[in-house]
């Protein structure tokens, strides 16, 4: 019986040693994996951070360039008063468009020229808007085309009358169709 107990104890110790050896191997494998991951992460950080310094200097230069390109003169808006009300014959029905238009510029000389030539500008706006199709104006594409047409014509007028083409945008601040 004593021999059986010795055998059992020896078997249990052998089992513990084999499982302890397995635990040791597992710990060693985990340690090696961690070392490899840390080394890889360090190498990746070194290369990424090393490349960012050069890119950051280039980005700072780009920001400086963008700041330089911004216009120093604030935008000025000239409202064409009163609002435009233009009639359309759409099939058998009479239709109307009510527009409030503002022109954007950055030069006081253009603001003065717009006020001086406002009758001619109003005439051109009415002529261009009334030449549009009512159903086309109901679409976004139609309104954008109208803005582009008005901008092109206003630029031509200002170039002819004031020797400048500094109108940057035609803005619809009110656009009602019925």
ROPA-576591 format. One line per field, with one value per residue (C-alpha): residue number from 1; x, y, z; residue in one letter. Coordinates in nm, 2 decimals. Example, Ala and Ser with C-alpha at 12.3 -4.5 7.8 and 13.67 -1.06 7.14 Angstrom:
<sites>
nr: 1:2
X: 1.23:1.37
Y: -0.45:-0.11
Z: 0.78:0.71
rest: a:s
</sites>
This chain:
<sites>
nr: 1:2:3:4:5:6:7:8:9:10:11:12:13:14:15:16:17:18:19:20:21:22:23:24:25:26:27:28:29:30:31:32:33:34:35:36:37:38:39:40:41:42:43:44:45:46:47:48:49:50:51:52:53:54:55:56:57:58:59:60:61:62:63:64:65:66:67:68:69:70:71:72:73:74:75:76:77:78:79:80:81:82:83:84:85:86:87:88:89:90:91:92:93:94:95:96:97:98:99:100:101:102:103:104:105:106:107:108:109:110:111:112:113:114:115:116:117:118:119:120:121:122:123:124:125:126:127:128:129:130:131:132:133:134:135:136:137:138:139:140:141:142:143:144:145:146:147:148:149:150:151:152:153:154:155:156:157:158:159:160:161:162:163:164:165:166:167:168:169:170:171:172:173:174:175:176:177:178
X: 0.00:0.29:0.42:0.09:0.09:0.44:0.34:0.04:0.25:0.51:0.24:0.08:0.42:0.49:0.15:0.22:0.56:0.43:0.15:0.39:0.62:0.32:0.25:0.61:0.61:0.29:0.44:0.75:0.55:0.34:0.65:0.81:0.49:0.48:0.84:0.78:0.47:0.64:0.94:0.71:0.50:0.81:0.95:0.61:0.59:0.95:0.88:0.54:0.64:0.96:0.76:0.51:0.76:0.85:0.48:0.39:0.64:0.49:0.14:0.24:0.37:0.04:-0.15:0.06:-0.01:-0.38:-0.38:-0.20:-0.45:-0.75:-0.87:-0.81:-1.11:-1.45:-1.74:-2.00:-2.35:-2.56:-2.94:-3.13:-3.44:-3.73:-3.79:-3.85:-4.20:-4.21:-4.51:-4.50:-4.76:-4.74:-5.00:-5.34:-5.24:-5.06:-4.77:-4.54:-4.19:-4.09:-3.71:-3.49:-3.14:-2.81:-2.48:-2.15:-1.84:-1.52:-1.47:-1.63:-1.60:-1.82:-2.08:-2.09:-2.11:-2.40:-2.59:-2.52:-2.63:-2.92:-3.19:-2.98:-2.91:-3.27:-3.37:-3.12:-3.24:-3.60:-3.51:-3.30:-3.55:-3.85:-3.68:-3.66:-3.91:-4.13:-4.11:-3.73:-3.71:-3.89:-3.58:-3.25:-3.06:-3.28:-3.22:-2.85:-2.84:-3.03:-2.77:-2.49:-2.66:-2.72:-2.36:-2.22:-2.44:-2.37:-2.00:-2.02:-2.22:-1.97:-1.68:-1.84:-1.97:-1.72:-1.41:-1.42:-1.56:-1.55:-1.89:-1.83:-2.18:-2.55:-2.74:-3.12:-3.23:-3.59:-3.73:-4.11:-4.30:-4.68
Y: 0.00:0.23:0.16:0.26:0.58:0.65:0.58:0.81:1.08:1.04:1.05:1.36:1.53:1.44:1.57:1.89:1.93:1.88:2.13:2.36:2.33:2.41:2.72:2.82:2.77:2.97:3.26:3.25:3.26:3.55:3.74:3.68:3.80:4.11:4.19:4.15:4.36:4.64:4.63:4.65:4.93:5.12:5.09:5.19:5.49:5.59:5.58:5.75:6.02:6.08:6.13:6.36:6.62:6.68:6.68:6.91:7.17:7.15:7.18:7.49:7.64:7.56:7.72:8.03:8.04:8.00:8.29:8.51:8.42:8.54:8.88:9.15:9.35:9.24:9.16:9.43:9.35:9.58:9.51:9.59:9.77:9.73:9.36:9.24:9.11:8.95:8.80:8.49:8.33:7.96:7.79:7.94:8.08:8.40:8.32:8.55:8.54:8.77:8.81:8.99:9.01:9.12:9.16:9.08:9.28:9.38:9.72:10.05:10.18:9.89:9.97:10.33:10.22:9.98:10.26:10.50:10.26:10.09:10.17:9.99:9.70:9.66:9.66:9.38:9.17:9.20:9.12:8.82:8.68:8.73:8.54:8.23:7.95:7.94:7.56:7.58:7.83:7.58:7.36:7.41:7.38:7.65:7.89:7.83:7.89:8.22:8.32:8.25:8.44:8.74:8.73:8.72:9.01:9.22:9.17:9.28:9.59:9.69:9.63:9.85:10.13:10.13:9.96:9.69:9.34:9.29:9.15:8.82:8.68:8.73:8.62:8.55:8.65:8.59:8.37:8.32:8.16:8.14
Z: 0.00:0.08:-0.27:-0.42:-0.23:-0.35:-0.70:-0.67:-0.52:-0.79:-1.06:-0.91:-0.89:-1.25:-1.35:-1.16:-1.32:-1.67:-1.61:-1.44:-1.74:-1.97:-1.77:-1.79:-2.17:-2.19:-1.99:-2.21:-2.53:-2.40:-2.30:-2.64:-2.82:-2.60:-2.68:-3.05:-3.04:-2.84:-3.07:-3.38:-3.22:-3.14:-3.49:-3.64:-3.41:-3.50:-3.87:-3.84:-3.61:-3.80:-4.12:-3.95:-3.86:-4.22:-4.31:-4.02:-4.15:-4.49:-4.35:-4.15:-4.47:-4.65:-4.37:-4.40:-4.78:-4.72:-4.48:-4.73:-5.00:-4.80:-4.91:-4.66:-4.77:-4.62:-4.84:-4.91:-5.01:-5.23:-5.21:-5.53:-5.40:-5.43:-5.47:-5.82:-5.91:-6.26:-6.43:-6.65:-6.88:-6.79:-7.01:-6.95:-6.61:-6.51:-6.27:-6.07:-5.93:-5.65:-5.60:-5.36:-5.50:-5.34:-5.51:-5.33:-5.39:-5.20:-5.35:-5.26:-5.61:-5.73:-5.46:-5.58:-5.95:-5.87:-5.70:-5.98:-6.25:-6.06:-6.33:-6.59:-6.36:-6.26:-6.63:-6.71:-6.41:-6.53:-6.89:-6.79:-6.54:-6.77:-7.05:-6.83:-6.84:-6.53:-6.49:-6.52:-6.24:-6.01:-6.02:-5.83:-6.16:-6.32:-6.02:-6.03:-6.40:-6.35:-6.08:-6.32:-6.61:-6.38:-6.25:-6.61:-6.72:-6.41:-6.45:-6.82:-6.72:-6.44:-6.68:-6.94:-6.71:-6.42:-6.58:-6.31:-6.29:-5.92:-5.86:-5.69:-5.65:-5.71:-5.41:-5.39:-5.04:-5.13:-5.41:-5.42:-5.71:-5.74
rest: x:x:x:x:x:x:x:x:x:x:x:x:x:x:x:x:x:x:x:x:x:x:x:x:x:x:x:x:x:x:x:x:x:x:x:x:x:x:x:x:x:x:x:x:x:x:x:x:x:x:x:x:x:x:x:x:x:x:x:x:x:x:x:x:x:x:x:x:x:x:x:x:x:x:x:x:x:x:x:x:x:x:x:x:x:x:x:x:x:x:x:x:x:x:x:x:x:x:x:x:x:x:x:x:x:x:x:x:x:x:x:x:x:x:x:x:x:x:x:x:x:x:x:x:x:x:x:x:x:x:x:x:x:x:x:x:x:x:x:x:x:x:x:x:x:x:x:x:x:x:x:x:x:x:x:x:x:x:x:x:x:x:x:x:x:x:x:x:x:x:x:x:x:x:x:x:x:x
</sites>
